[in-house]
Amino acid sequence: MDRWQAMRIFVKVAETQSFAKAARQMHMSAPAVTRSIAALEELIGARLFVRTTRSVRTTEAGNRYLDDCRRILNDIAEAEAAAAGHYARPSGTLTITAAVMFGQMYVLPVVTEYLDAYPGMRARTFFVDRPVNIVEEGIDVAVRIGHLPDSGFTAINVGSVRHVICGSPAYLEEHGIPATPADLKHHRLVTSNSAWVSPEWHFAGGEQATVESVLQCNTNEAAIATAKAGWGLTRVLHYQMLPALREGELQIVLSEFEEPPLPIHVLYPEGRQAPAKVRAFVDLAVSRLRERTAGFQATEYEASPVSKNRKSK
């Protein structure tokens, strides 16, 4: 018996739930399909299907064997494609999604480097601050910040990023540095759209503070600009305010109360079956993003220009 062919027949019968349909789709006779399944069951020593006059469905053993057969057949198909060179050269158009600021600051340079390395490729970026359905919207690769739901997609961790509260040195000089999350009620708070989802800011140990923002902005850039102008405190992801932190325009407060950092992943749906264009980009993106996110946890720019002894008014 051709074991590989028998597995293909078994998978087709399981997917169509019909011996006759499987035979037609595989251009075989129905008796040949029946004989192949019977020989496979005899070899394995277990029934793979429950057959009635109306339906064909897999047994519990058949369900387990189906998963294994799909994996084995996929491995064979990939090995054959690789040997034929089908995955050797990236081609076509690659679509990448990420959050707006992270995409512009960190993903876009990877995309242009990728296009330089593969001149025949084209790329499309889709930077939005909302969840994107990768399959429905035709996305090849996504860069996601935050904890991922179970999806069956391949996800590679490339770093993590902190949620930080910050204000300008001038604001903190005038209004004082909050010593605990409870002190935030004495400050003017600016929130961005990401903060609208919940009125709570979460901190280490499960502590939280209700946010009564004086100003709500629909972009993180606007919230950061308002904080830089000395108008109030805002809470953003560390990378979003890092340029202003390095220039001394913003200062992080309450760092000792921060909740655990959020993970950053490169996500793609095909797994080992990903085409060359996806695999080449993922390899480059993982390498570059790990280099560039390494500084997100650094504190060398966080020395306070304002006296630590000065607390909130």
N, C-alpha and C positions, 0 to 999 in steps of 0.2 A: 504493500500500500504506500502511495505517495503521501507521506505525513503532512507535508506543507500544503498540498492540494486538499487533503482531507480537512485541515484546519480552515482553509478558505471556504470550503463548502459548509462546514459547521457554522462559521460566522454568518454566512449569507442566509442560511436557514433560520438562525436565531434572529437576525435583523428583520427578515420578511415574515417570520412566523408561519412559514409555508414551505413545504417541500416542492410543490409545483412552481411557485413563484421563484424560488431559488434556482430551480432547474432552468426555467426560461431565461432568467437574468444571466446565468453562467453558460448558456447555450449547451446544456446537457440534457439528457433524458431523465425523467423522474425516477425510473428504476435505478439509474446510476447514482443519483443523489442518495436514494434510500440505502443502497448497498454501502456507499462510502460512510454514512453515519453509523450504520450497523457495525461495520468493521472497526470504526473508531471507538464505539462503545465497548466492543469486545476487547479491544486492545487496552483500553483504560480500566475496564472492569467496573464501570458505573453507567447508569442510564443518564443520558444528557438531555433528553426531551421527554415530556409527557404528551402523548399523542391522543387526540380525540377526533371524532368525525368532523368537528367544527374548528378546531384550533390546534396549534403546536406551540408549546411554551417550554422554556428551559427549566430543568430541575435545579435544586440548590447546587448540586455538583456542577451542572451545566453553566450556571451563572458564574461560578468561580473560574471554570475552564474558559469561558468566553472572554473574561478580562485578560487571562494569560495569553490566549490566542491572539487577541488584538495587539497586545504588547509585542509578542514575538513576530507577528506579521509586519507590524510597523518597523521593527528593528531590521527585518529583512529588506523591506522596501527602502529604508534609509541607506542601508549598506549598498544596495544596488544603485541607487541614485548617486551616492558619493563616488562609487567606482566609475560610473558613466560620466562624472563631471557635472551633473545637473546642479549641484550645490556649490560649485567651485567659484562662480563669478556672480557677484551681486548685480542685479538688473532691475529695472522698473522704477517705481515711485515708492518711497518710504514715508509713512505718515506717523508723526510723533506727537503725543499730547503731554502737557504738564501744566502746573499752575502758572499763572501769568508771570509773576515776578521771578519765580525760580526758573521758568522756561527761558525768559529773556536773559537772565544773568548767568545761568549755568548750563542749560541744555542747548541753547542756540550755538554757543561756541563748539560744542561737540558735533552738532549737525554740520556746520561749515567745514570742520576738520574732516568729517566723514566724506563729504562731497568732494573735497580736495583729493582724498585718497582714492575715490572711485568716481572718476570724471563722467562715466556713463550713467550714473545714478541721478535721480531727481528726488526732492524731498518736499514734504508739506508739513508745517508745524500747526498745531491746534492748541494754543495756550489759552486756557479758560479757568476761572475759579469756580468750577462746579464739577460734580461727578460726571464722568463720560462713560457711556456704554461702549466698551472697546469693540465688541463684535458688530453691534448695530451701526456704529458710526465709522466703521472701516479703519480702525486704528491698528497699526502694526506694533508699536511700542508705546508704553505709558510710563511716566515717572510719577510716582505717587508718594505723597507725604502723609503719614498717619498709619494707623493699624488697618490691615487689609482684611476684608471678609473672605471666607472660603469661596474660591471661584474655580479651582482646577487649573488656573493659569500658572505659568512659571514666574516666580518672583525672586529677584536677587537683591539682597540688602546692600546698599552702597554707603550707608552712614545714618546719622540721626541729627535732629535739629531741636533746639530748645525753644520754648515759648518764654519770652522775656517781657518785662514791664520796663519802660524807659521814659525818660524825659530829658529836657535840655538842662545843661548846667545852670543857665539863668533862672529857669523855672524852679529848680531844686534849691538854688540859693535863696530865692524869695519865699518859697512855700515849705521848704524843709524836705528831708528824705524820709519816706515812710519806713518805720522800723519793723512793722508786721503787716500782714494783709489787712488787718482790721483798720489800719491807719488810712487805707485808701478812701474811706468815706469822707475824709477831710480834703480830698484832692479833686480837681477837675479831671474827669476821665473822658478820653476820646476812644471810641470803638470803631472798628471797621466792619464790613459786612460779615466777616467770619465770626464776629462776636454776637451777631444778632440771633444766632441759633439758640443760644442759652444766655440767661441773665447772670450766670455764674462764671467766675474765673476760678479755676481749680489750682490747688497748690499741693506741695508735698504732704504726705500723710493724710490725704483725703480732705484737707482743709479747703474751704471755698469762701469766696466773698461775693456778695451780690453787687453787680455792676449797675450803677445808675449814671449812665453816661450823659454828659451835657451836650455832646456832639457825636452824632453817628455819621460816618463817612462810608460811601459805597465802594471805596477802594482802599487797599492798604497804603498805597502811595500817599493818599490824601491824609490819612491818619498820621503817618510818619512826618509828613511836611508840617502838620499842625503841631506835633510835639517838638520838632526842630525849631519852630517859631517861638517856643516858650509858652504855649497856651495851656498845656496840660500834659497828663501822662497817658500813654497808650500801651497796648499789649499786642505784640506781633511776633512772628517767627524770627529767630536770631539772624538768619541770613538776610532778611529784608531790611534790617537797620544796621547791618555790619558796616557798610560804607560810612554812614553817619557816625557810628561808634569810633571808627578809625580816625575820622577827622575831628573828633572831640565835640561833635554837634549834639550827640545824645549820650546818655549815661544809663546803664542798667541799674535798677534797684530791686530789692527783695530777691536777689539771686539765690540766697540760701533757702528760700521757700519754693523754688521752682518744682513743678511736677516733673516726672521722668521725661526725657526727650522723646520726640516722635520719630519713628523709623522712616527712612527713605528707601524706596524700592524701585528697581527697574522691572517692569511687568510686561509680559508678552504671552499670547495665547497658544502658540503652536508647540511649545516645549522642544523636544529633540527634533521634531519635524519642521521647525522653523526654516524658511528659505534662507538662502545665502545673504540677502539684503538685510534681513532681521538679525541673523547671527553675527554678521560683521559689525553692525551698529551696536548691538548689545555688548559685544566684547569691548569695543572702544568706549562706550558710555560707562560701563561698570568701572573700567580703569580710571577714566578722567574724573568721574563724579566722586569716586573714593578719594582721589587726590584733593579735590576741591572742597569736599565736605569735611575733611579732616580738621580744618580750622574752626568749624562751627562750635566746638566745645571749648576752644581756647579762651583764656581770660586775660591775655596780655594787654588788651585795650580797655579793660574794665576798671582800672584804678580810678577812684573817684576824684574829680577836681573840686568837689565840695566836701567840707568837713564831715566825716562819718559821725561826729558827735552831735551834729545838728539834726534833730528829728522833726517830724511833721508838726506844724503849728496846730 
